[in-house]
Amino acid sequence: MLHTFVALVQDKPGVLTRVASLFRRLNINIVSLTVGESEQTDTSRMTIVCDAHEHAAHRIRASLYKLDTTVHVDEVNRSEAVVRELCLIKVAAGPNAPHGLHSRSQIFELAQVFRARVVDLAPESIMLEMTGSASKIEGLVQVLRESGYQILEISRTGRMAMRRGQHTTRVLKALGTKPTDEPDEIELDVDAMAEDETLPSEFEGDDA
């Protein structure tokens, strides 16, 4: 099954490589990974989507905490978070396109149906921008292909996620709000993990 983790990490060189190496050591495939600035100075926000066993979430989260560059890790799912993805699609739409001169107007109509935006017009192509769930983006791509349009390029960001409404104590402190007595952040005893589950924070060099 797919697991979605939001990790705040220190903005240092090599952090992305170390996170990717961690998942390689766990033999878990990363479906998508997005990285960008966060609300904290010198801290980046990673949204990691991976394909792993249903009960592997705790081990993955604990392993991420073993990296000394990790500030915070949270696992979210679709029921409690807003999940979005950005996609750019370039479609052939010139005189030599499969639908000829009528292709542009038909692509405009499809864009309106899927609430996509036209962001570039060229003599031989149209570029669409779409933000939404992965299934919605895949639906547009499928319709374009089944309608006989030639897709020249596709670029997708991967999933980004943020919890709905619910704030952790860290967020509440930043907002100047007093947290409730019941903590909503789970503290993991990473030192209590089995020895075969712990991962080094540094590369060993010869394990490429």
C-alpha positions, 0 to 999 in steps of 0.5 A: 500500500502507499504511505505518505510521509511529511518530513522536515529536514535540515537544509544541508547538502546531501540530505536528499541522498541520505533519505533516498539511501535510507529507503534503498537500505529498507528495500522500499520503493519511493513512488514520488518525492517532493522537496521545497522550503518550509515555514521554518528557516534553514528547514526543508519540507519533504513529501515522500510517497512510498509503496510498502507493507501496511504495517511498515509505517512505524519502522519507516518513520523511526528510521527517518528519525535516526538521521541526525538531519531530521527535525520532524516526521508525520505520516498522513493519509487521504482522509486527514490531509489535502493531497495535490499534484502539479502536472504539465502536459504538452499536446501536439496541436498543429496542422499535422496533428491527428485532429488537424486544425480542430485539435486546438478547440477540442483540447480547450474544451477538454481543459475546461472539463478537467479544470486545467489551464492553457499556459503555452501556445505554440504553432505545433503544440499546446501546454496544459497545467493541471493541479489536483489529485493523482487520479484526476491528472491520470484521467485527463491523460487517459482521455487525451490518449484515448481521443487520439491526441499525441502527448509530446511531454508530461512533467509531474511534481509528485504528491504534496500533502498537508494535514486538514485543520489539525495542528501539531504542538509545534504549529500551535506554538508558532501561532502563539496558541497554548497547546492542549494537555493531550499531545498530538505528536507521537514521540518515538523511542528510536533507541528501543528499535531492534538492532537490525532496524536501525540505520546509520546516519552517514554513508559508508562510502563503499555501499553505492 
